[in-house]
């Protein structure tokens, strides 16, 4: 018989073309090209009806128009696929700045195809018939349609373009999406067994050979298979184990088992129990491909044997296909399988090994390394020595202080000399320590992360570390030279201490720098910060003054006796003078012993301030950007879990 084309192939594009309908009515449907409808408008429909009545053969029956909308939008508010698609869309959006475009290409394609399919009819199920050359695809297509719609024969390839048969109206948009032209759209035999009510909504597509010698045929098969709702693979006893079929199609599409039919055709050529043996071997191969088989009520691929030529088993396939179509879930299951496949492809770039992140231990080690680089321990020791030196100045004997002043005057410019900077090699050592600390914390944070996210974490750490050594120098100078600081930074930088190798062990103006002098002057000759004095220092100073007065009084008493002004008596003035001479050092020693505890606490406080300042600087410049990258990764990982519907830890 001569088949009839679908009466509204252009309706799926969502717009009527009434303005041009009258002009197009004078040309045949093929002239409209690519399925663009010419029968819009009353005059065009009347012209079409008149043409069909004039040319209709006894076998041709015009399709019925039930008056229902040609496209029913695919809308299901309770569809469990919707949150997965939303999560995948958010996942792609959050990952564009971190992943290569090629890594997200398949996920983007799935989103685009899902949106396109959901805009089209939900009353139809598009099923493709695919197979190798000579497997009997077209014969099975004709058997299901109940009419000789697709050409069959010995010439190969027989099918050169996709041919569609729609059991109901409204499939034009779906066929437009498959790029099936209007001249290749058919309807089944009306009133026959093929017009079974269970198949209402079926759109059957006969594809070219997937192993065709023509490259265009293979490309067409690949393109259509990516768009249909389900596929019937037709194999024959000779090619059912073909590696091209299993390696190129069945194995990669193993996750699409629920929308897959595998039909062993041409069993009429097999004698006795050979058909069952071949079918069992086919099931074995499918199992090796990883494709679940729908047996014993379990979801999976449907596998059966038939003969499209004799009709054996065709009714069983028609019945299974009818239940499958009436279920109206094929499109959803196809999209869900596509999402699963896209998620599986993205797994290496989203699933981490273990639990990556910055723990407290890593943060503390980073702070310790920065403190070592900035010389916090050396600065604390310098502050302690400065405190004890101030105690010695306040409580020491005046003769010792006079001697120190005399020694300082013997070195010209020693009191006004500015602090010396650390040698360049010590500054380089400090910078290297900071860089090493940054690399270490970046490696700790990136451990276990997928490659792109680990690289993003390292880049965030390196970018934040730019200028960190200089910032630590400036910050250490401010902390060290504060109002209650032990020392003053006169050069605007923190330099390495010769005695510790640190970066701030000899802060200018502090005792760690031999050029600072006893006065501890800062920038511009201003006095450097002094340690606080305890309450007992005035009493110690008063005692030292008393000892000094005793020495002076005893000495004057002796002089008066020597020159005869006073009565002789050496014992009393000698004892008074000796008491002053012995008491002065004794007071100084006592004050030095009493100053050890406060000096140690003051040094520890100075070290703590510098350590906390360095840690805060490192946290703001390095740890916070790294934590932001880790938070972004955790966010996309949660979206990935929503897409895959299972934990990324595999538990």
C-alpha positions in Angstrom: 0.0 0.0 0.0 1.0 3.6 -0.3 1.3 5.2 3.1 -0.1 8.6 4.1 2.1 11.3 5.7 1.4 13.0 9.0 -1.1 15.8 8.3 0.6 18.4 10.5 4.3 18.0 10.4 5.0 21.7 11.2 2.7 22.1 14.2 5.5 21.1 16.6 7.3 24.3 16.0 4.6 26.0 17.9 3.3 28.6 15.4 0.7 28.7 12.7 1.7 29.9 9.3 -1.8 31.0 8.0 -0.4 33.9 6.1 1.5 31.6 3.7 -0.9 28.6 3.8 -2.9 29.6 0.7 0.3 29.9 -1.4 1.7 26.6 -0.1 -1.5 24.8 -0.8 -0.8 24.7 -4.5 2.4 22.6 -4.0 2.7 19.1 -2.7 3.8 18.4 0.8 7.3 17.5 -0.3 7.8 21.0 -1.6 7.5 22.5 1.8 10.8 21.0 2.8 12.0 19.6 6.1 8.6 19.0 7.4 7.4 22.6 7.3 3.5 22.5 7.3 1.6 23.9 4.3 -1.9 22.9 5.4 -2.5 25.8 7.9 -5.7 27.7 7.3 -9.2 26.8 6.0 -8.5 27.2 2.3 -5.3 25.1 2.5 -7.0 22.3 4.4 -9.8 22.2 1.8 -7.3 22.1 -1.0 -5.5 19.3 0.7 -8.7 17.2 1.2 -9.6 17.7 -2.4 -6.2 16.6 -3.5 -6.2 13.5 -1.3 -9.7 12.4 -2.5 -8.5 12.7 -6.1 -5.3 10.8 -5.6 -6.3 8.3 -2.9 -5.8 4.6 -3.7 -8.1 1.9 -2.2 -5.4 1.1 0.4 -4.9 4.7 1.5 -6.9 5.9 4.5 -6.6 9.6 5.6 -5.6 10.1 9.1 -8.2 11.1 11.6 -8.1 14.4 13.3 -9.5 14.0 16.8 -9.4 17.7 17.4 -7.0 17.5 20.4 -4.0 19.8 20.7 -1.1 18.7 18.6 1.4 19.3 21.3 0.9 18.6 25.0 3.6 20.1 27.0 5.7 17.7 29.1 4.9 19.0 32.6 5.0 17.0 35.7 5.4 18.9 39.0 5.9 15.7 40.9 8.5 14.4 38.6 11.5 13.2 40.6 13.8 14.1 37.7 13.1 17.8 38.1 15.2 18.3 41.2 18.1 16.3 39.7 18.0 18.4 36.6 18.0 21.6 38.7 20.9 20.3 40.7 22.8 19.5 37.5 22.1 22.9 36.2 23.4 24.5 39.4 26.4 22.2 39.3 27.4 23.3 35.8 26.9 26.9 36.7 29.1 26.7 39.8 31.8 24.8 38.0 32.3 26.8 34.8 35.0 28.9 36.4 36.9 25.9 37.7 36.5 23.1 35.1 37.4 22.9 31.5 34.5 23.4 29.0 35.1 20.0 27.6 34.5 18.4 31.0 31.0 20.0 31.3 30.1 19.5 27.6 28.1 16.3 28.1 26.3 17.7 31.1 25.3 20.8 29.1 24.1 18.6 26.3 21.9 16.6 28.6 20.4 19.7 30.1 19.7 21.1 26.6 18.1 17.9 25.4 16.1 17.5 28.6 14.7 21.0 28.2 13.9 20.3 24.5 12.1 17.0 25.3 10.1 18.5 28.2 8.8 21.2 25.9 7.3 18.6 23.5 4.5 16.1 23.8 4.3 13.9 26.8 1.6 11.7 25.2 4.1 10.2 22.8 6.9 7.7 23.2 9.6 7.8 20.5 11.1 4.3 20.0 13.9 3.7 17.5 14.6 0.4 15.7 18.4 0.0 15.3 20.5 -2.8 14.1 23.2 -4.0 11.8 22.9 -4.5 8.1 20.7 -7.4 7.2 19.3 -7.9 10.7 15.7 -7.3 9.6 15.0 -3.9 11.1 12.8 -2.8 8.3 10.9 -6.1 8.3 10.2 -5.8 12.0 9.2 -2.1 11.5 6.7 -3.1 8.8 5.4 -6.0 11.0 4.7 -3.7 13.9 3.1 -1.0 11.6 1.0 -3.6 9.8 1.9 -2.2 6.5 4.8 -2.2 4.0 6.1 1.2 5.0 9.9 0.7 4.9 11.6 -0.8 1.9 13.2 -4.2 2.4 15.4 -6.2 0.1 18.8 -7.8 -0.5 20.5 -4.6 -1.5 22.7 -3.0 1.2 22.2 -0.6 2.6 18.4 -0.7 2.2 17.5 2.1 4.6 19.3 5.3 4.0 17.3 7.8 6.1 15.2 7.5 9.2 11.6 6.6 8.6 8.9 7.4 11.2 5.5 5.9 11.9 3.2 7.7 14.4 0.2 6.0 15.8 -1.5 9.3 16.9 -1.4 12.9 16.0 0.7 15.5 17.7 4.1 14.0 17.1 5.3 16.6 14.6 7.4 18.4 17.1 9.2 15.2 18.2 9.9 14.3 14.6 11.1 17.8 13.8 13.6 17.3 16.7 14.8 14.1 15.1 15.0 15.9 11.7 12.7 13.4 10.0 11.4 15.1 6.9 7.7 15.2 6.2 7.9 12.8 3.2 9.3 10.1 5.5 6.5 10.3 8.1 3.9 7.5 8.0 0.8 6.2 9.8 0.1 2.5 10.5 -2.5 0.4 8.8 -5.9 1.7 10.1 -8.3 -0.8 11.6 -5.7 -3.6 11.6 -3.9 -5.4 14.5 -1.2 -2.7 14.4 -3.7 -0.1 15.3 -4.1 -1.7 18.7 -5.3 0.8 21.4 -2.2 0.0 23.5 0.1 1.4 20.9 -1.6 4.8 20.8 1.1 7.4 21.4 3.9 5.3 19.9 6.2 6.9 17.4 8.4 4.2 15.8 11.5 5.2 13.9 13.4 2.9 11.5 17.1 3.8 11.4 19.8 3.1 8.9 22.4 0.4 9.6 24.7 1.3 12.5 27.5 -0.6 10.6 26.8 0.9 7.3 29.7 1.6 4.9 28.3 5.1 4.5 29.6 7.5 7.2 26.5 9.6 7.0 24.3 6.7 7.9 26.3 5.9 11.0 26.3 9.6 12.0 22.5 9.7 11.6 22.1 6.6 13.8 24.3 8.2 16.5 22.4 11.4 16.4 18.9 9.9 16.6 19.8 7.4 19.3 20.8 10.3 21.5 17.3 11.8 21.2 14.8 9.0 21.2 13.0 7.8 24.3 13.7 4.1 23.8 15.5 1.8 21.4 14.8 -1.7 20.0 18.1 -3.4 19.0 17.5 -6.0 16.3 20.2 -8.7 16.1 20.4 -11.8 14.0 22.0 -15.2 14.7 25.1 -14.2 12.7 25.9 -10.8 14.2 24.4 -10.8 17.7 28.0 -11.0 19.1 29.4 -8.3 16.8 32.0 -6.3 18.7 31.0 -3.1 16.9 27.5 -3.4 18.4 28.6 -4.3 22.0 31.6 -2.0 22.3 30.2 1.0 20.6 26.5 0.9 21.7 25.4 -1.7 24.2 28.2 -1.3 26.6 28.2 2.5 26.8 24.4 2.5 27.0 24.3 -0.1 29.8 22.8 2.4 32.1 19.9 2.8 29.7 18.7 -0.8 30.2 15.2 0.1 31.3 14.5 1.7 27.9 16.2 -0.9 25.8 14.7 -3.9 23.9 17.1 -6.5 22.5 15.4 -8.6 19.9 16.9 -11.8 18.4 15.4 -11.8 14.9 15.3 -14.5 12.2 14.8 -17.4 14.6 13.0 -19.2 11.8 16.5 -19.9 10.4 17.6 -21.7 13.5 16.8 -25.4 13.9 15.5 -27.1 17.0 16.7 -25.6 20.3 19.3 -23.5 18.6 17.2 -20.4 19.1 17.1 -20.8 22.9 20.9 -21.4 22.9 21.6 -18.3 20.9 19.2 -16.3 23.1 21.0 -17.5 26.3 24.3 -16.6 24.8 23.0 -13.2 23.9 21.9 -12.7 27.5 25.4 -13.7 28.7 27.0 -11.1 26.4 24.6 -8.4 27.6 25.4 -9.3 31.2 29.1 -8.9 30.4 28.4 -5.5 28.9 27.0 -4.5 32.3 23.4 -4.2 31.1 20.8 -5.3 33.6 18.2 -7.7 32.3 14.6 -7.3 33.1 13.9 -10.7 34.5 11.9 -11.9 37.5 10.3 -8.5 37.9 13.6 -6.6 38.1 14.1 -3.5 36.0 16.3 -3.9 33.0 16.5 -4.6 29.3 13.8 -6.7 27.6 15.3 -9.6 25.7 13.2 -11.8 23.5 13.4 -13.8 20.2 11.1 -13.5 17.2 10.8 -13.8 13.5 9.7 -10.6 11.8 9.3 -12.6 8.5 6.9 -15.3 9.8 5.4 -13.2 12.6 6.5 -15.6 15.4 7.0 -13.6 18.6 5.9 -10.3 17.0 2.7 -10.2 19.0 4.6 -10.7 22.2 6.8 -7.7 21.3 3.7 -5.7 20.4 2.2 -6.4 23.8 5.3 -5.5 25.7 5.7 -2.4 23.6 2.1 -1.4 24.3 2.5 -1.7 28.0 5.8 0.3 27.7 4.1 3.1 25.8 1.1 3.3 28.0 3.3 3.6 31.0 4.2 7.1 29.7 7.5 7.1 31.6 10.0 6.3 28.9 11.0 9.9 28.3 11.6 10.4 32.0 13.6 7.2 32.3 15.6 8.1 29.3 16.5 11.5 30.7 17.2 10.0 34.1 19.6 7.6 32.5 21.3 10.4 30.6 21.7 12.3 33.8 23.2 9.2 35.4 25.7 8.8 32.6 26.7 12.5 32.7 27.1 12.3 36.5 29.3 9.2 36.1 31.5 11.0 33.6 31.8 13.9 36.1 32.6 11.7 39.1 36.5 12.1 38.7 36.2 15.9 38.9 33.8 16.0 41.9 34.4 13.0 44.2 37.3 13.4 46.6 39.3 10.8 48.3 38.7 11.0 52.0 37.7 14.3 53.6 39.7 17.2 52.3 39.8 20.5 54.1 41.8 22.6 56.5 41.8 21.0 60.0 42.9 22.7 63.2 46.2 21.0 63.1 47.0 22.3 59.6 46.0 25.8 60.7 48.2 25.6 63.8 51.1 24.3 61.9 50.7 27.2 59.4 50.6 29.7 62.2 53.7 28.1 63.7 55.6 28.3 60.4 54.7 32.0 60.0 55.7 32.7 63.6 59.0 31.0 62.9 59.5 33.0 59.7 58.7 36.3 61.4 60.9 35.5 64.4 58.3 35.6 67.1 60.4 33.5 69.5 63.5 35.7 69.0 61.4 38.8 69.4 60.1 37.5 72.7 63.6 36.8 73.9 64.7 40.2 72.9 61.7 41.8 74.8 62.7 39.7 77.9 66.3 40.9 77.7 65.1 44.5 77.2 62.9 44.3 80.3 65.8 42.9 82.4 68.1 45.6 81.0 65.7 48.3 82.0 65.5 46.8 85.4 69.2 46.9 85.6 69.3 50.5 84.5 66.7 51.5 87.1 68.1 49.5 90.0 71.8 49.4 89.2 74.5 51.4 91.0 75.2 54.8 89.6 78.9 54.0 89.1 78.1 51.1 86.8 75.6 53.3 84.8 78.3 56.0 84.6 80.8 53.5 83.2 78.3 52.4 80.6 77.8 56.0 79.6 81.5 56.5 79.3 82.0 53.4 77.1 79.2 54.6 74.8 80.9 58.0 74.4 84.1 56.3 73.4 82.3 54.9 70.2 81.6 58.0 68.0 78.0 58.0 66.8 77.0 54.9 68.7 74.1 56.6 70.4 72.6 58.1 67.2 73.4 55.2 64.9 70.3 53.8 63.2 69.6 50.1 63.5 71.3 47.8 61.1 69.2 45.7 58.7 69.7 42.0 58.6 72.0 40.7 55.9 70.3 39.9 52.6 70.8 36.2 53.0 68.8 36.3 56.2 66.0 38.2 54.6 66.0 35.7 51.8 65.7 32.9 54.3 62.7 34.6 55.9 60.9 34.9 52.5 61.6 31.3 51.7 60.2 30.2 55.0 57.0 32.1 54.3 56.7 30.6 50.8 57.4 27.1 52.2 54.6 27.6 54.8 52.2 28.7 52.1 53.0 25.7 49.9 52.7 23.3 52.8 49.2 24.5 53.9 48.1 24.6 50.2 49.1 21.0 49.8 47.4 20.0 53.0 44.2 21.7 52.0 44.3 20.2 48.5 45.1 16.6 49.6 42.5 14.3 48.3 40.7 16.9 46.1 40.0 16.2 42.5 42.6 17.7 40.1 40.8 20.9 39.1 39.7 21.8 42.6 43.1 21.0 44.1 44.6 23.3 41.5 42.1 26.0 42.4 43.0 25.7 46.0 46.8 26.0 45.3 46.2 29.0 43.0 44.2 30.7 45.7 47.0 30.1 48.3 49.7 31.4 45.9 47.7 34.4 44.9 47.0 35.3 48.5 50.6 34.8 49.4 51.8 37.5 47.0 53.2 40.3 49.2 52.8 38.2 52.4 56.4 38.5 53.5 56.3 42.3 53.1 53.0 42.4 55.0 54.5 40.3 57.8 57.5 42.7 58.0 55.3 45.7 58.3 52.9 44.1 60.7 55.7 42.8 62.9 57.1 46.3 63.0 53.8 47.8 64.2 53.3 45.1 66.8 56.8 45.4 68.1 56.8 49.2 68.2 53.3 49.7 69.8 52.7 51.8 72.9 53.4 48.9 75.2 55.8 47.1 72.9 59.2 46.1 73.9 61.0 47.4 70.8 60.5 49.9 68.0 60.8 49.1 64.3 62.9 52.0 62.9 63.4 50.6 59.4 59.9 49.7 58.5 60.8 46.0 58.3 61.4 42.9 60.3 64.8 41.5 59.8 66.4 38.3 60.7 68.3 37.9 64.0 71.8 36.7 63.8 71.3 34.6 67.0 68.1 32.9 65.9 68.0 32.9 62.2 64.4 34.2 62.4 62.9 37.1 60.6 62.3 39.3 63.6 64.8 38.3 66.2 66.7 41.5 66.0 64.0 44.2 65.7 65.7 47.6 65.3 65.8 49.4 68.5 65.7 46.2 70.5 68.5 44.5 72.4 68.8 41.8 69.8 70.4 44.4 67.5 73.9 45.3 68.7 73.6 48.6 66.9 70.5 49.7 68.8 72.5 51.1 71.6 71.5 51.4 75.3 69.0 54.2 74.8 66.8 52.3 72.4 66.0 55.3 70.2 63.5 54.8 67.3 62.9 56.5 63.9 63.7 60.2 63.9 65.4 60.1 67.3 62.1 59.5 69.1 62.4 57.2 72.2 61.4 53.6 71.6 58.7 52.0 73.6 59.7 51.0 77.1 58.5 48.0 79.1 56.2 48.8 82.0 57.8 49.3 85.4 56.6 47.2 88.3 55.5 48.9 91.5 58.6 47.9 93.5 61.0 49.7 91.2 60.7 53.1 93.1 61.5 51.3 96.4 64.5 49.7 94.7 65.6 53.0 93.3 65.2 54.6 96.7 67.3 51.9 98.3 70.0 52.3 95.7 70.0 56.1 96.3 70.3 55.4 100.0 73.3 53.1 99.4 74.9 55.7 97.2 74.4 58.4 99.9 76.0 56.1 102.5 79.0 55.8 100.2 79.2 59.5 99.7 78.7 60.3 103.4 81.3 57.7 104.5 83.7 59.0 102.0 83.3 62.7 103.1 83.6 61.6 106.7 86.9 60.0 106.0 88.1 63.0 104.0 87.2 65.3 106.9 89.2 63.2 109.3 92.2 63.1 107.0 92.3 66.8 106.6 91.8 67.3 110.3 88.4 68.9 110.1 86.8 66.1 112.1 88.1 64.1 115.0 89.9 61.0 113.9 88.0 57.7 114.1 88.3 55.6 111.0 86.1 52.7 112.0 82.8 54.4 111.9 83.1 56.2 108.5 84.7 53.0 107.0 81.7 50.9 108.2 79.3 53.5 106.7 81.1 53.6 103.4 81.5 49.8 103.3 77.7 49.4 104.0 77.0 51.7 100.9 79.5 49.9 98.8 78.2 46.4 99.6 74.5 47.4 99.8 74.5 48.9 96.2 75.4 45.7 94.4 73.3 43.7 96.8 70.2 45.8 95.9 71.1 45.5 92.2 71.4 41.7 92.5 68.1 41.4 94.4 66.3 43.5 91.8 67.8 41.3 89.0 66.5 38.2 90.7 63.1 39.7 91.2 62.9 40.9 87.6 63.4 37.4 86.1 59.7 36.4 86.4 58.2 39.6 85.1 60.7 39.8 82.3 59.9 36.2 81.2 56.2 37.0 81.2 56.8 40.2 79.3 58.8 38.3 76.7 56.1 35.7 76.3 53.5 38.3 75.9 55.6 40.0 73.1 56.0 36.7 71.4 52.3 35.9 71.7 51.4 39.3 70.2 53.7 38.8 67.2 52.6 35.3 66.7 48.9 36.2 66.7 49.5 39.1 64.4 51.4 36.9 61.9 48.7 34.3 62.2 45.9 36.9 61.5 47.8 38.2 58.5 48.3 34.7 57.1 44.7 33.8 57.8 43.4 36.9 56.0 45.7 36.5 53.0 46.0 32.7 52.6 43.6 30.7 54.8 40.5 32.6 54.0 40.8 32.4 50.2 41.7 28.7 50.6 38.7 28.2 52.8 36.5 30.0 50.3 37.6 27.5 47.6 37.0 24.6 49.8 33.5 26.0 50.6 32.8 26.2 46.9 33.9 22.7 46.4 31.7 21.5 49.2 28.8 23.3 47.6 29.3 21.7 44.2 29.8 18.4 45.9 26.4 18.7 47.5 24.9 19.5 44.1 26.7 16.5 42.7 25.2 14.3 45.5 21.8 15.7 44.6 22.3 14.7 41.0 23.6 11.2 41.6 21.3 10.6 44.6 24.1 8.8 46.5 26.9 9.8 48.8 30.2 10.7 47.2 32.0 8.6 49.8 30.3 5.5 48.4 28.6 4.7 51.7 
